[in-house]
Amino acid sequence: MKSILSHLPIVLALTMAQGMEEATEPQVLRVDLNGDGKAETIARRRLGADSELGTYYQLVVTDAGGALLWKSPEVHDATDPLAFGSWDFGVSLPELAGDIDQDGKVELLAPAPQSDVSPTFHRVFRWTAEGFKPVLSRALAGKGQKGARFGWTKDPNPSDFWVLHWLGSSAEGGWVVQLYAMTSGDSVQTGIAVLVPKAGGFELLRWIQAPEIIGGDGGDAVTYRARLSEKDHVSSTGAALTTVVDVLRQDRANVHRSLHTDEEDGIDARFATKEAREELSTMTITVEGGEEAQRQMLKGTPLVEVRIEGRTVSVRVIQ
């Protein structure tokens, strides 16, 4: 992803899960909210944790000089329209900010909580003189062919493509997004595309990464590549991970929760949920190359290929 996103003017505040998958550093967005040519900062502050639900956050907006412009209420109720958090039932934290629909106003997007591979709803907030105001919570969905219309809907068709993640802006004045669609059984299609605003909605301009059909948790084999970089080797507390399976889990958490993505990281559907990633600990893991390959995965930052077939996972070092 870095080759696609490294030039983007918007800094993403990316979603997180709990436990090992929780963020290890503060995440912010920077975007010009008032049109003065200077970027304001949208950051989050941890409010505390609920033993039954999870962690709550408050959004804090400051100007280029650090002066406070707005902050969201300090709520500990996940049903509040301005609640943000990393909860047992899903995550809702800021993902992107920008003039999404080219109406001259800045919107903030955060995924609505969900815990499985189903059409993703995004919460949309608009910047006003009083701060960010909730606008809607819907899925952005459409067909997969070039020129297809994407619209906000409360009742998406799971076989259509929907926006799973907003990744950043594109050179065409649109948005780079990760799209998902459910096919037969537990399989999905996923790819990276550019959507551009058009006629009250969006249009699929082009595919950056063509959609690929990936098997679910059945007998279909799933293969992906991953760069096991430094951030894949530490837990949410910064402790070093000491087993190959934990590093593989953290890598997939970083990819699917968009905490950290390396240029060589492939997108898989098999480990798109927290529950699926936890299953890794119960699978049979085979590392080609023995102890030396394991040492590279635990002490270095190699590029690896991972193949999952049934309950068996084989890993080999490519580079």
N, C-alpha and C positions, 0 to 999 in steps of 0.2 A: 503493500500500500504506500510506502514512503515515496516511491517514484511518482505516484498519482497526486499525493496530498502535500508534498513538501513545499509547493509554491503557494499554497492557499493562504489568503489573508485572515481567515477566521481560525481561532484556536478552539478546538473542541474540548468541552467538558464531558467526559465519557462515562457511561454507566458502569455500575459495579454490582457485584453480589456480596454476600456475607462471608464470614469465615476466611478461608484461605484466599478467596477471590476478592476480598475487599481492597480498596485502593491503598497504596502505600505512600502516596504523596498527594498534596492538594491539587485539585483540578479547577481550571478557570476558563472562561471565554473572554475574548477581547473583541469588541465591535463598537463602531461609532453609533451611538444611540441618538444623538441630537443633531447630526449633520455638520458638526464644526470641524471635521477632519481629524479629530483626536479620538482615539479608542478608549472607551470606558471598559472597566473590568467587572465581570460578573463572576463572583466567587461563591463558595459555599462554606458554611460554618457548622460544625457538628453540634447538634443540640443535646444529644444524649441518646441512650438506647432504651428500648422497651423490652423487657425480658420475654414477652410473648410474641412481639411483632418484629422488632429489629431496631435500626438506627434512623433517627430523624436528622434532617439538615435544614438550615436556613440560608436563603440566598441573600448576598450582600453586593450591592452595586456601588462602585466608586468611580469618580472621574479620573482624568489623567494625573491630577495632582494628589489623588488619594482621598478627596473629600467624599463623604457619604452622600449618595443620591437617593438610595432606597434600600430597604431590606424587607424580606417577606416576614409575615408574622411568625412568632415562635410557637408553632402548633405541634401537638403530639397526637394528632388524629389523622390517620391515613385517608379518611374520607374528605378532609378539608380541601377545597379547590387549590389552595396554595401550599399544600403539604408536599414535601420532598423527602425521599428516604430510600434506604436499602432494607427491604422487609422480607419476612419469611415467604410471602406470597408473590414477590417480585420486586423490581427496582424501578424507581421513578426519579431520575436525576437528570439535570440539563445535559443535552447532547450537542446542540448547535444553536447559534443565534445569527440572524441576518434578515434581510428583507426577502423573505421566502417567496412571496407572491408578487413582488415588484410594485407594491402599492405605496412606496415611500415610507413605510413604517417597519420597524424591526420586530421580528417575532422570535420567540424562544421556544424550542422544542424539547420535550422530555417524554420518553416512552412511558405509557401507562403500565402498571405492574402486570407481569405475566410470567408464568413459570413453565410454559411448554411451547412447542413449535406450533403456533396458531397465529392467525392474522394479528399483527401488532398494531395497537392503537397508540397514537402519539397525542400528548397534551400540548396544545398550542397556546402561548401567551403573547400578548402584544404590548410593546412599550408605549406608555402614555406619560402625560405630565405627572400622574400619580404613581407611576411605577409599572410593573408588569401586571396585566389583567388577563384572567383566563378567557379564552375565546371558544375553544372546542376541544373535544377528545374523540378522535375518530381514526380510522385506518385510511391510508392513502393507497389506493389499489387501482389496477388496470390490467390490460392484456400485455403480452410480451413482445408484440411486433413493433417495428419502428413506426413512429407516428401515433401509437396508441394513446388514448386519453386516460389520464389518472385523475381521479377525483376523491375527495374526502367522503367517506361513507361510514354509517353505523352498522351496516350489514354486508361486509365484504364476502365475496365468493372465495373460499379457500383455494380453489383451483386457479384463480387469478394471481398475478404477482402483486405483492404488497411491499411497502418500504419497511425493512427491518431496522436499518440504521441510516441516519443522515451522516455522510462522511465529510462533506465540505463543498466548496463552490467549484464551478467548472469554468473553463475559458470561454464557453459560449454564453455565459450569464445565467446558467442554470445551476443544478445541484447534483453532486455525485452521491449516489445512494447504493446501498446493498439491497437487492430485491430477492424475495423468497416466494415460492409458490408450492403448494402441496400437490403431488401427483397421486398415483395409485398407491394404496397401502400406506406405508410409513415413509415413503420416499419423498424427496423435495427437489425442486430446482432452485438454484441460487446463482446469482451473478452480480456484477457491478455495472451500473448504467448511469446515464445522464438524463435527468428530467429538467425540462424548461417550463416556466410559467406560461400558460396560454388559456385564454377565454375562461377565467374563473377557476381553472384547474391547472393541470400540468400535462405535458406531452413527452413521451419517451423519444428522446432525440437520437440516442445511439447506445450501444453496449460497449463498455470498456473491457469487461471480461464476460464473454458469452455465457449464458446460463448453462449449468451442468446438472444433470440428474444424478443425485447421490442417494444410495440406498439408506434405509432406516436401520432399525435394530434387528432386522431379520437376517437372512442368510446372504444377502448381497454384500460383496466386499467393498470396503471404502478405503481409499488411499489418498493421503494428503502429504504435503511437505511443510516443514516448519523450521525456522531458525530459532534455536534454543538460546536466546540472548540473555543478558544479565537479569532482566526483570522477570524472566521465566524461572529464575533460580531462587527467588525469595518469596516468603509468605507475606500475609498482610501486616505482620509485625516486624518484617525485615529479617526474619530468621532464615538461614540458609536451608534449602530443601535438600534432603540427603538421599532420596531414592529417585530412580528414573521415572516411576509412575507419578510421583508428586510433581516433578518437573513437567511431564507431559500434560498433567491436569492443569497446572498453572498456565502453560502455554495456550491451551484451548480456552481457558477462562479469559486470558488477556485478549485473545482474538474475538471470541463471541461476545464478551462484555465490552469490547473496544477499549480496554484499559491500556493496551500497548500492542501494536502490530508491527511486525518486521516486514520488509519488502518481499521476502521469499515466502511468507506465511500463506499457505493455502486455506481456503474456506471449506469446512466440512459441515455436514448436517448431523452427523452421528453424535457429536458432543456439543450440540447447540444449547442444551439445557444444563443446569447445575446438577440435576438428578442423573443425567446421562454421564456427566464427567465423574461423578462419584462412583459409578459402576466400574470405572477403570481399575479401582483398587481390588475388584473381585475377579478381574479377567486374568488370563494367562499371558504374561508378557515375555516375549523372546527378543533378545538383543543380539543381532548378528554382529560377530566380531568379538564377543565375549567381554572379558574384564576391561580390555583396552578401550573398546567402544563405550562401555558404561562410564569409564573414567572421563572420556571426552564429553559425554553428555552431562556429567555432574560437575566437572571442573572447567570445561570450556564452553564455547558458544557455537557448536557445529550446526550445519544444515542436515536435517534428518528426513527420512521418508518413513511414514507410519502407515501400516496396512492393518485394517481390522476386518476379520472374517469370523462371524459368529461371536464366540467368547474368547477368541485368540487375537492378540495384538503382537505384530512383529515390527521391530524398529531397526533401521540400518542407517549408519552415518554415510552421507553423500559427500560432504565437504567439511 
